[in-house]
Amino acid sequence: MNFDFSQEQIQFADALRRWANQDYQFEQRKHIIQSASGTSDHAWAALTELGALALPVPEDQGGFNGSAVDMLVLMQELGRALVVEPYFATVFAAEFLKLAKAHFDILEQVATGQTKLAAALYEAQSRHEAYDIKTTFTPSADGYVLNGKKTVVIHGAQADHLIVSARAGGDQFAAKGIMLFLVDARSAGVNRRDYRTLDGMRAADISFEQVQLPAIALLGREDGGADLLDAALDYGTTLLCAEAVGIMEATIAATLEYLKTRQQFGVPIGKFQVLQHRMADMYMELEQARSMAMLAAVKQTSANTQERKRTVSAAKARVGQAARLIGQQAVQLHGGMGVTNELPVAHMFKRLTMIELSLGDTDHHLTRFIAQSDFVPA
């Protein structure tokens, strides 16, 4: 199989990198993080103009119908630049609408940058278990009534619409009974508490109190919520793996540059063989993670659901292990400066740590990998 990127993908990556190098440099990013909103309208407009918002949207809704591999190329570049805009939150939530084949008007607005989305899936008690849902809905004369709380919703306060998971009742951990809804974030009864996360992103705790939803707010079939949730989570996990690969590339490059310039005993510390061995270990971890991230992107179109789940979980686990090793080694090789906010490597380490914990950590995905029916112990 040919794993080379197409000429169009390479050109798109180059355009994103030129934009980041010119308009999203480290000092500019720090200014954005410290601003009241934690995001930049200018950067969002630039991403829209570059076609990043339209890339994953179907052609019928004004997009480019980009594949998961196309998105892998894009997410690597955004990861390399440590972009803190609500891009991932929006395209992840948009995947729910694409899979449900619903709310095409919202997808059109996503493609043109007019609308931001977020996925409110996890709760205080659920940790990494997306099926652990206490948020409930009840049928009403006009549709549904939503009640519950969601925590650490990435860019939840910046979103115009939310994808919310809920259940009608029954077993709190069961796949049966899960349904997904599109909720206008400005609806009466929706309350959001915005805050900054460790890695400079924004997140929100969101409560839903007697929120009235129309019947069209329901996404997919009434009995297909769990399948829709699984498929979208695998897509989002794949995007995070790609972002992590881009960050790890930038982390290794920054560390290598530091080893070439930092001197001890009259020579660059990169001359010391033990540090060269550690850099070699970091590079091997990166290449293994890159291969798994690409495989996960390819398997997004697999008709075999078990194969998709197995591959995505294997990729997330492998990427998580690599992210931890590369991040920790980079900080150590930078010495005490490696944990200060003045150096990009500290921000890279924080973002890698958050990615490892997002949409299921390494242990969660190892457990999910083993739980697949076709798993054969060595």
KOLPAKE-13095 format. One line per field, with one value per residue (C-alpha): residue number from 1; z, y, x. Coordinates in steps of 0.1 Angstrom, whole numbers, padded with zeros to 4 digits. Example, Ala and Ser with C-alpha at 12.3 -4.5 7.8 and 13.67 -1.06 7.14 Angstrom:
! residues 2
n	(1:2)
c3	(0078:0071)
c2	(-0045:-0011)
c1	(0123:0137)
END
This chain:
! residues 378
n	(1:2:3:4:5:6:7:8:9:10:11:12:13:14:15:16:17:18:19:20:21:22:23:24:25:26:27:28:29:30:31:32:33:34:35:36:37:38:39:40:41:42:43:44:45:46:47:48:49:50:51:52:53:54:55:56:57:58:59:60:61:62:63:64:65:66:67:68:69:70:71:72:73:74:75:76:77:78:79:80:81:82:83:84:85:86:87:88:89:90:91:92:93:94:95:96:97:98:99:100:101:102:103:104:105:106:107:108:109:110:111:112:113:114:115:116:117:118:119:120:121:122:123:124:125:126:127:128:129:130:131:132:133:134:135:136:137:138:139:140:141:142:143:144:145:146:147:148:149:150:151:152:153:154:155:156:157:158:159:160:161:162:163:164:165:166:167:168:169:170:171:172:173:174:175:176:177:178:179:180:181:182:183:184:185:186:187:188:189:190:191:192:193:194:195:196:197:198:199:200:201:202:203:204:205:206:207:208:209:210:211:212:213:214:215:216:217:218:219:220:221:222:223:224:225:226:227:228:229:230:231:232:233:234:235:236:237:238:239:240:241:242:243:244:245:246:247:248:249:250:251:252:253:254:255:256:257:258:259:260:261:262:263:264:265:266:267:268:269:270:271:272:273:274:275:276:277:278:279:280:281:282:283:284:285:286:287:288:289:290:291:292:293:294:295:296:297:298:299:300:301:302:303:304:305:306:307:308:309:310:311:312:313:314:315:316:317:318:319:320:321:322:323:324:325:326:327:328:329:330:331:332:333:334:335:336:337:338:339:340:341:342:343:344:345:346:347:348:349:350:351:352:353:354:355:356:357:358:359:360:361:362:363:364:365:366:367:368:369:370:371:372:373:374:375:376:377:378)
c3	(0000:-0009:0022:0004:0006:-0026:-0042:-0031:0005:0005:-0009:0017:0045:0031:0030:0066:0077:0060:0077:0111:0106:0097:0117:0145:0160:0196:0210:0191:0205:0240:0235:0223:0253:0277:0260:0276:0250:0246:0209:0179:0154:0130:0131:0127:0096:0082:0088:0070:0041:0038:0035:0067:0079:0045:0042:0061:0051:0022:-0012:-0011:0019:0003:0015:0000:0014:0027:0040:0074:0057:0044:0080:0093:0072:0084:0121:0120:0109:0135:0161:0150:0155:0188:0175:0203:0181:0184:0152:0166:0187:0156:0131:0157:0165:0128:0123:0143:0118:0088:0102:0110:0076:0094:0098:0065:0071:0101:0081:0055:0082:0095:0060:0058:0094:0105:0132:0159:0174:0204:0217:0252:0260:0293:0328:0362:0370:0336:0332:0299:0296:0271:0278:0315:0311:0337:0315:0306:0281:0282:0253:0252:0230:0207:0210:0240:0274:0283:0318:0331:0333:0311:0322:0305:0271:0249:0236:0249:0258:0223:0205:0188:0189:0210:0204:0236:0246:0268:0277:0283:0315:0323:0330:0334:0315:0288:0251:0248:0254:0243:0220:0206:0202:0185:0210:0204:0230:0235:0244:0277:0305:0290:0314:0306:0329:0308:0319:0306:0306:0314:0277:0269:0254:0267:0282:0299:0324:0310:0327:0310:0330:0314:0280:0254:0221:0189:0174:0147:0174:0176:0156:0138:0147:0181:0185:0169:0193:0206:0171:0161:0193:0187:0151:0158:0188:0167:0141:0168:0184:0150:0147:0181:0171:0141:0161:0186:0157:0146:0181:0187:0154:0166:0201:0187:0163:0192:0214:0187:0181:0219:0220:0191:0208:0246:0255:0285:0290:0259:0234:0224:0247:0216:0212:0243:0231:0259:0248:0211:0222:0239:0208:0187:0211:0207:0170:0169:0191:0168:0137:0153:0165:0130:0114:0138:0133:0096:0098:0120:0094:0067:0087:0092:0060:0069:0068:0096:0128:0149:0128:0130:0168:0172:0150:0165:0201:0191:0176:0206:0230:0209:0204:0241:0250:0225:0236:0272:0265:0240:0261:0293:0275:0258:0292:0308:0279:0282:0319:0343:0314:0300:0323:0320:0299:0281:0260:0234:0246:0279:0260:0237:0267:0282:0250:0245:0281:0275:0242:0260:0285:0259:0244:0264:0279:0270:0296:0285:0248:0257:0276:0246:0223:0243:0246:0209:0200:0175:0200:0202:0231:0222)
c2	(0000:0035:0057:0087:0119:0132:0164:0182:0171:0182:0216:0220:0212:0237:0264:0257:0257:0291:0306:0293:0304:0339:0345:0319:0320:0311:0346:0353:0321:0331:0364:0345:0322:0351:0370:0370:0347:0324:0323:0345:0356:0365:0330:0315:0336:0325:0288:0293:0311:0283:0258:0240:0243:0232:0202:0176:0189:0170:0186:0190:0213:0234:0214:0194:0160:0154:0119:0110:0109:0144:0154:0137:0159:0190:0180:0173:0209:0223:0202:0214:0250:0242:0259:0266:0276:0256:0237:0202:0207:0219:0192:0164:0176:0180:0143:0135:0155:0139:0104:0111:0128:0156:0194:0201:0238:0236:0218:0245:0271:0251:0251:0289:0294:0309:0283:0267:0233:0213:0177:0175:0138:0132:0137:0141:0104:0089:0096:0078:0058:0076:0052:0063:0089:0103:0131:0123:0132:0128:0130:0161:0173:0191:0170:0163:0178:0176:0175:0169:0181:0177:0184:0195:0202:0214:0249:0244:0280:0291:0268:0280:0244:0214:0177:0162:0125:0115:0085:0078:0058:0023:0011:0040:0021:0004:0011:0007:0039:0063:0091:0122:0156:0189:0217:0254:0267:0298:0278:0286:0263:0259:0273:0272:0279:0287:0281:0276:0241:0231:0232:0266:0254:0265:0241:0245:0227:0228:0221:0215:0224:0216:0224:0222:0205:0201:0167:0174:0178:0140:0127:0093:0065:0061:0028:0038:0063:0041:0032:0068:0077:0050:0060:0097:0090:0068:0097:0122:0099:0095:0133:0136:0110:0130:0162:0144:0133:0169:0180:0152:0162:0198:0186:0165:0194:0219:0194:0187:0224:0229:0200:0217:0251:0244:0239:0221:0216:0237:0215:0212:0187:0170:0156:0134:0099:0091:0121:0110:0076:0093:0113:0081:0065:0096:0094:0056:0063:0090:0068:0040:0065:0080:0046:0038:0072:0068:0032:0045:0072:0046:0023:0050:0039:0002:-0016:-0039:-0021:-0044:-0037:0001:0000:-0023:-0002:0032:0019:0004:0038:0059:0036:0037:0074:0079:0059:0078:0112:0105:0093:0121:0148:0137:0132:0166:0183:0164:0172:0209:0208:0231:0253:0225:0232:0270:0287:0307:0277:0261:0226:0231:0239:0209:0186:0200:0195:0160:0152:0165:0145:0113:0119:0129:0106:0077:0074:0047:0023:0028:0020:-0010:-0024:-0016:-0032:-0064:-0064:-0067:-0101:-0109:-0103:-0132:-0132:-0137)
c1	(0000:0013:0014:0028:0006:-0008:0004:-0028:-0023:0013:0003:-0024:0000:0025:-0001:-0011:0026:0032:0002:0013:0049:0038:0006:0005:0040:0047:0045:0012:-0002:0007:-0011:-0042:-0042:-0040:-0068:-0103:-0118:-0087:-0093:-0086:-0113:-0084:-0070:-0105:-0110:-0076:-0085:-0117:-0100:-0075:-0103:-0097:-0133:-0146:-0123:-0143:-0177:-0195:-0195:-0233:-0229:-0202:-0172:-0144:-0155:-0121:-0112:-0097:-0063:-0068:-0077:-0046:-0024:-0043:-0043:-0005:0001:-0023:-0005:0029:0017:-0001:-0032:-0057:-0087:-0119:-0111:-0110:-0141:-0160:-0150:-0154:-0189:-0197:-0189:-0220:-0241:-0224:-0229:-0266:-0271:-0289:-0289:-0272:-0277:-0254:-0228:-0229:-0223:-0194:-0178:-0180:-0168:-0200:-0207:-0186:-0196:-0187:-0194:-0207:-0203:-0185:-0198:-0182:-0185:-0178:-0140:-0132:-0165:-0187:-0216:-0216:-0244:-0267:-0280:-0316:-0343:-0380:-0404:-0426:-0455:-0431:-0400:-0378:-0368:-0332:-0317:-0282:-0246:-0215:-0180:-0148:-0165:-0136:-0145:-0180:-0184:-0173:-0197:-0230:-0244:-0237:-0239:-0252:-0255:-0284:-0305:-0341:-0334:-0324:-0289:-0265:-0237:-0256:-0254:-0292:-0311:-0283:-0294:-0277:-0291:-0282:-0287:-0286:-0261:-0282:-0314:-0331:-0318:-0283:-0257:-0220:-0190:-0159:-0123:-0088:-0073:-0037:-0027:-0041:-0074:-0108:-0133:-0167:-0189:-0224:-0257:-0290:-0321:-0355:-0341:-0369:-0357:-0377:-0381:-0355:-0329:-0326:-0296:-0299:-0323:-0338:-0320:-0287:-0273:-0245:-0233:-0233:-0214:-0188:-0182:-0178:-0155:-0133:-0131:-0123:-0097:-0080:-0078:-0062:-0036:-0027:-0024:-0001:0021:0026:0033:0058:0076:0079:0090:0118:0129:0130:0149:0174:0180:0186:0211:0230:0232:0234:0271:0287:0324:0330:0310:0273:0256:0244:0279:0273:0265:0240:0219:0221:0207:0178:0171:0171:0146:0123:0125:0117:0087:0075:0078:0058:0031:0030:0024:-0004:-0020:-0020:-0035:-0063:-0071:-0072:-0095:-0121:-0138:-0137:-0170:-0158:-0167:-0146:-0116:-0121:-0124:-0094:-0072:-0082:-0077:-0043:-0033:-0045:-0026:0006:0004:-0003:0028:0049:0036:0045:0080:0088:0073:0091:0124:0122:0116:0145:0169:0160:0169:0150:0140:0119:0090:0089:0062:0089:0099:0076:0086:0067:0035:0041:0044:0012:-0008:0006:-0005:-0040:-0043:-0033:-0061:-0087:-0114:-0099:-0064:-0039:-0052:-0088:-0079:-0057:-0088:-0110:-0086:-0085:-0123:-0129:-0143:-0116:-0087:-0063:-0039:-0003)
END
